[in-house]
Amino acid sequence: MSQRNKKKTSKSGHSKNNSAKGPVLTGAKMDSLGFQAMESNVPGLSQVILQKLNMKNYDEYRSALEGKTPCTDFGIRSYFEMFQKMEDTFKFCVECKKLPDSLPDPRSLRRCKRCQNVYYCGSDCQRLNWPSHKKFCKKLKLAALDRLVEWLVFTGDIPFHTSTWTKNIQELQGWEDWFLIQEHLDEKLSAIKAGHYMNILWANAGKPKPDEVELMESIKRVTTDFFSRPVTIGLGLSMFHLDPYAKPTTVHVVGASHVETLNARVTDYDELSQMFPKHQGIEVVMVGMDVVDGPIMRPPLVAFGPRQRVYLSSYKDLYHNFWESQVETQQAARPDLVVAFHAGFHACPDLMASWLPTLLLLRDYKIPSLFTMYSEQELKQSLRILMELETQIISCGANPFASLKPEQAHSNPNKPPVYANSHYLLFHGLGGPSEEHDLGELEGEEEERSQRASNSTT
């Protein structure tokens, strides 16, 4: 790849004639029905989810996710039924991968008492699976709790109203410091814990209510997950020494998905105003094939709105197409910062092909860029690709404002959980040859080499 890019891509090389014409993928992991982050080792799991939601196909699911289908169409008649249907999508034997319908008695599935998360069709499967499950049982207990408490995001209980930052982001080491600058934190958390919908949750969840400490910690973890994106944007502005106090600031969120746009509906990304009080105006433009149309979205504008406000815009297309049709024609402002949350361009050749024009555009136009990843291994793989493109790496590492909410692999939970925005990398323009950077060895590479050597000798 580095040889192919010895001839630098010129700015004129990003014309419409060079736009990607191949199939557009919308996620690093996506099954045949379009469900993200769902592996294929549990046949029929996506169909189970559609069935529990009373939907016929993925198009109906997509329509509901975008707010085009009223919730009454889901056919859920009570809170208990809603939580039961959600839990049903986790009901399969984690050892033999059988779904309830494949068992002589669907009721024979039993849940692990410790984590309240994974299921087994019998004691034999539980015994066989225990060596793997015991490594993750405690973490999976947190994941099961957090996905229930996360419901309070949709009721409006979470997040609580945050306070204006009394310190610069450079002075905060992470979420612990962030919670310390929140006024009346205990009262805010207690109000959520004692709220109407929290009582409804545990009256209908079908699981034992956790103790006070566990519940408070879960509320805090879900809160960090909610604010991780806007705070990470603020971190990027700070690390690139971009000053929202000096002039209006434009941030482009590239490859934006349902997650970003649905969260944005709730927050308006106002946490950026808490981070930079009395700023000159911040425009966040979400660009991607999966952006969700909504009432707060507006067409990208060149003219900025009033000061001390955060505005959201959206554009449904690949980023290099957005650049050509909007930025180059001066219908949208050139970005001060481009952010991609979990771009996943490292994951497969097809996805890389759809991201390549955007990566080259960001490099050649010298746009300050911040990408986030789920893990250190994903970070290293992404770095190697960017180094082969001779991109200048400014900084990379663990994100101090990563989500603290563990995310499990739905269909194969006995894996280390990942955390949204756990790692970041900053890049800007062209850099030196890849030989100048030593990224070390990825986990498992030595074992893979030994296995290949063993196979070759046999």
BELZIZI-V429986 format. One record per pair of residues at least 4 apart in sequence whose ideal C-beta (glycine too) atoms are under 7 Angstrom apart, sorted by the first residue. I is the first residue (numbers start at 1). J is the second residue. D is the distance in whole Angstrom. If there is no record, write none. Layout:
{{I/J/D} {I/J/D}}
This chain:
{{1/5/6} {1/388/4} {1/389/7} {2/388/5} {2/390/7} {2/434/6} {5/389/6} {5/390/6} {9/13/5} {9/360/5} {9/364/5} {11/364/6} {11/365/7} {13/18/6} {14/18/6} {14/320/6} {14/323/7} {14/324/7} {14/357/7} {14/361/5} {16/324/6} {18/357/7} {19/320/6} {19/321/6} {19/357/7} {20/318/6} {20/353/7} {20/354/6} {20/357/6} {22/353/6} {22/354/7} {23/350/7} {24/289/5} {24/318/7} {24/354/6} {25/30/7} {25/350/6} {25/351/5} {25/354/6} {26/30/7} {26/257/7} {26/289/5} {26/290/5} {27/36/4} {27/344/7} {28/344/3} {28/347/4} {28/351/6} {29/36/6} {29/37/5} {29/39/7} {30/34/6} {30/35/7} {30/36/6} {31/35/5} {31/38/5} {31/40/6} {31/46/6} {33/46/4} {33/58/5} {34/58/5} {34/62/7} {35/46/5} {35/49/7} {37/410/7} {38/45/7} {38/46/6} {38/410/5} {38/411/6} {39/409/6} {39/411/5} {39/412/6} {41/97/6} {41/411/6} {41/412/6} {42/92/6} {42/97/5} {42/411/4} {44/48/6} {44/99/6} {45/49/7} {45/92/7} {45/411/5} {46/50/7} {47/51/6} {48/52/6} {48/89/6} {48/99/6} {49/53/6} {49/89/5} {50/55/5} {50/57/7} {50/61/6} {52/85/4} {52/88/5} {52/89/6} {53/61/7} {53/74/6} {54/74/6} {54/75/4} {55/60/4} {55/61/5} {56/60/6} {58/62/6} {59/63/6} {60/64/6} {60/69/7} {61/65/6} {62/66/6} {63/68/4} {63/69/5} {64/69/4} {65/258/5} {66/292/5} {66/293/6} {67/292/7} {67/294/6} {69/73/5} {76/81/5} {76/82/5} {76/85/7} {77/81/6} {79/83/6} {79/200/6} {79/204/4} {80/84/6} {80/204/4} {81/85/6} {82/86/7} {83/87/6} {83/204/5} {83/205/5} {83/206/6} {84/88/6} {84/206/6} {87/91/7} {87/206/6} {91/100/6} {91/109/6} {91/119/5} {92/97/6} {92/98/6} {92/99/5} {92/119/6} {93/97/6} {93/98/5} {93/109/7} {93/119/6} {93/120/6} {93/121/4} {93/125/5} {94/118/4} {94/119/6} {94/120/7} {94/129/6} {94/413/6} {94/414/7} {95/120/6} {95/125/4} {95/128/5} {95/129/4} {96/121/6} {96/125/5} {98/102/4} {98/103/6} {98/121/6} {100/106/4} {100/109/6} {101/106/6} {103/108/6} {103/121/6} {108/121/6} {108/122/7} {109/119/5} {109/121/6} {110/119/7} {110/120/6} {111/116/6} {111/119/5} {112/116/7} {112/117/6} {112/118/5} {112/137/7} {114/137/5} {114/141/7} {115/137/5} {115/140/4} {115/141/4} {115/144/6} {116/141/6} {116/144/5} {116/207/5} {117/140/4} {117/141/6} {117/143/6} {117/144/4} {117/413/7} {118/133/6} {118/140/6} {118/413/6} {120/125/5} {120/126/4} {120/129/7} {121/125/5} {123/127/6} {124/128/6} {125/129/6} {126/130/6} {129/133/5} {130/134/6} {132/414/4} {133/137/6} {133/414/5} {136/140/5} {136/413/7} {136/414/5} {137/141/7} {139/143/6} {139/406/5} {139/417/5} {140/144/6} {140/408/6} {140/413/6} {141/145/7} {142/146/6} {142/406/5} {143/147/6} {143/406/5} {143/408/5} {143/417/6} {145/149/6} {145/210/6} {145/214/7} {145/218/5} {146/150/6} {146/218/5} {146/221/6} {146/222/6} {146/405/5} {146/406/7} {148/201/6} {148/205/6} {149/218/5} {149/219/6} {149/222/5} {150/222/5} {151/155/7} {151/201/6} {152/157/4} {152/158/4} {152/192/7} {152/197/6} {152/198/7} {153/158/5} {153/222/7} {153/226/6} {155/197/4} {157/192/5} {157/195/5} {157/197/6} {158/192/6} {158/219/7} {158/222/6} {158/223/6} {158/226/6} {159/223/5} {159/226/5} {159/227/6} {160/188/4} {160/192/7} {162/182/6} {162/271/6} {162/274/5} {163/181/6} {163/182/5} {163/183/5} {163/274/7} {164/274/5} {164/277/5} {165/181/6} {165/274/6} {165/275/5} {166/181/5} {167/171/4} {167/172/6} {167/181/6} {169/234/6} {169/235/6} {169/238/5} {169/275/6} {170/238/6} {172/177/4} {172/178/6} {173/177/5} {173/400/6} {174/400/4} {174/401/7} {175/179/6} {175/224/5} {175/401/7} {175/404/6} {176/180/7} {177/181/7} {179/185/6} {179/220/7} {184/188/6} {185/189/6} {186/190/6} {187/191/6} {188/192/7} {189/193/6} {189/216/6} {189/219/6} {190/194/6} {191/195/6} {192/198/7} {192/219/6} {193/198/6} {193/215/6} {193/216/6} {193/219/7} {194/198/7} {196/200/7} {197/201/6} {198/202/7} {199/203/6} {200/204/6} {201/205/6} {202/209/4} {210/214/4} {210/215/5} {211/215/7} {212/216/6} {213/217/6} {214/218/6} {215/219/7} {216/220/7} {217/221/6} {218/222/6} {219/223/6} {220/224/7} {221/225/7} {221/404/4} {221/405/4} {222/226/6} {222/405/6} {223/227/6} {224/228/6} {224/403/5} {224/404/4} {224/405/7} {225/403/4} {225/405/4} {225/420/6} {226/263/7} {227/231/5} {227/271/5} {228/232/6} {228/401/6} {228/402/6} {228/403/4} {228/420/6} {228/421/5} {229/233/7} {229/260/6} {229/263/7} {229/341/6} {229/421/7} {230/234/7} {230/267/7} {230/269/5} {230/271/4} {230/272/5} {231/235/6} {231/271/6} {231/401/4} {232/236/7} {232/372/6} {232/399/6} {232/401/6} {232/421/5} {232/424/7} {233/237/7} {233/251/6} {233/272/7} {233/339/6} {234/238/6} {234/272/6} {234/275/4} {235/239/6} {235/401/6} {236/240/6} {236/337/5} {236/339/6} {236/370/4} {237/242/4} {237/244/7} {237/249/7} {237/337/6} {239/395/6} {239/426/6} {240/337/6} {240/368/4} {240/426/7} {242/249/6} {242/336/5} {242/337/6} {244/249/4} {244/276/5} {244/279/4} {244/280/6} {244/282/6} {245/276/7} {245/279/6} {245/280/6} {246/280/7} {247/280/5} {248/280/5} {248/281/4} {248/304/4} {249/282/5} {249/336/5} {250/283/5} {250/285/7} {250/333/5} {250/335/5} {250/336/5} {251/282/7} {251/284/5} {251/335/6} {251/336/7} {251/337/5} {251/339/6} {252/285/5} {252/287/6} {252/335/4} {252/338/5} {253/260/6} {253/284/6} {253/285/7} {253/286/5} {253/287/7} {253/339/5} {253/341/7} {254/287/6} {254/288/7} {254/319/5} {254/338/6} {254/339/7} {254/340/4} {254/358/6} {255/288/5} {255/340/5} {255/343/5} {256/260/4} {256/261/6} {256/286/4} {256/287/6} {256/288/4} {256/290/7} {256/291/5} {257/288/6} {257/290/4} {258/262/6} {258/290/6} {258/292/6} {259/263/6} {260/264/6} {260/286/6} {260/341/6} {261/265/7} {261/286/6} {261/291/5} {261/292/4} {261/294/7} {261/314/7} {262/292/6} {263/267/6} {264/269/6} {264/286/7} {264/312/5} {265/294/5} {265/296/6} {267/271/6} {268/296/7} {268/310/6} {268/312/7} {269/284/5} {269/310/5} {269/312/7} {270/274/7} {270/310/6} {271/275/6} {272/276/6} {272/282/5} {272/310/5} {273/277/7} {273/279/7} {273/308/6} {273/310/6} {278/308/6} {279/307/7} {279/308/6} {280/307/5} {281/304/4} {281/305/6} {281/306/7} {281/307/5} {281/309/6} {282/310/5} {283/304/6} {283/311/5} {283/313/6} {283/333/7} {284/310/7} {284/312/5} {285/300/5} {285/313/4} {285/315/7} {285/332/7} {286/291/5} {286/312/7} {286/314/5} {287/315/5} {287/317/7} {287/319/5} {287/322/5} {289/316/7} {289/317/7} {289/318/7} {291/314/4} {291/316/5} {293/297/6} {296/312/6} {297/312/6} {297/313/7} {297/314/4} {298/311/7} {298/313/5} {299/313/6} {300/313/4} {300/315/6} {300/326/6} {300/331/7} {300/332/4} {302/330/6} {302/331/7} {302/332/6} {302/333/5} {305/309/5} {305/311/5} {315/322/5} {315/326/7} {317/321/4} {317/322/5} {318/354/7} {318/358/7} {319/323/6} {319/358/4} {320/324/7} {320/357/4} {320/358/5} {320/361/5} {321/325/6} {322/326/5} {323/327/5} {323/328/6} {323/361/6} {324/328/5} {325/329/6} {326/331/5} {326/332/4} {327/332/5} {327/334/6} {335/367/6} {336/368/7} {337/368/5} {337/370/7} {338/362/6} {338/367/5} {338/369/5} {339/370/5} {340/371/5} {341/372/5} {341/421/6} {342/372/6} {342/373/7} {342/374/6} {343/355/7} {343/371/5} {344/351/6} {345/351/6} {345/352/5} {345/355/4} {345/359/7} {345/382/7} {345/385/7} {346/378/6} {346/381/4} {346/382/5} {346/385/6} {347/351/5} {348/352/7} {349/353/6} {350/354/7} {351/355/6} {352/356/6} {355/359/6} {356/360/6} {357/361/6} {358/362/6} {359/363/6} {359/389/6} {360/364/6} {361/365/6} {362/367/5} {362/369/5} {363/389/6} {363/391/5} {363/429/6} {363/430/6} {366/428/6} {366/429/4} {368/428/5} {369/426/7} {369/427/5} {369/428/7} {370/424/6} {370/426/5} {371/382/7} {371/424/7} {371/425/5} {372/399/6} {372/421/4} {372/423/7} {372/424/5} {373/378/4} {373/379/5} {373/382/6} {373/422/7} {373/423/5} {374/378/6} {374/418/4} {374/419/7} {374/422/6} {375/379/7} {375/418/6} {375/422/6} {375/423/7} {376/380/6} {376/423/6} {377/381/7} {377/442/6} {377/443/6} {378/382/6} {379/383/6} {379/396/6} {379/423/4} {379/425/6} {380/384/7} {380/439/5} {380/442/5} {381/385/7} {382/386/6} {382/425/7} {383/387/6} {383/393/7} {383/396/6} {383/425/6} {383/439/6} {384/388/6} {384/439/6} {385/389/7} {386/391/4} {386/393/7} {386/427/6} {387/391/7} {387/393/7} {387/434/4} {387/437/6} {388/434/6} {390/430/6} {390/431/6} {390/433/7} {391/427/5} {391/430/7} {391/431/6} {392/427/6} {392/428/5} {392/429/5} {392/430/6} {392/431/3} {393/425/7} {393/427/5} {393/431/6} {393/437/7} {394/426/4} {394/427/6} {394/428/5} {395/426/5} {396/424/7} {396/425/4} {396/426/7} {397/423/7} {397/424/7} {398/422/7} {398/423/6} {399/421/5} {399/422/6} {399/423/6} {399/424/5} {402/419/5} {402/420/7} {402/421/5} {402/422/4} {403/419/5} {403/420/4} {403/421/6} {404/419/7} {406/417/4} {406/419/6} {407/417/6} {407/418/5} {407/419/7} {407/420/7} {408/413/5} {408/417/5} {409/413/6} {409/415/5} {418/422/7} {432/436/5} {441/445/5} {441/446/7} {444/448/6} {445/449/6} {446/450/6} {447/451/6} {448/452/6} {449/453/6} {450/454/6} {451/455/6} {452/456/6} {453/457/7} {454/458/6}}
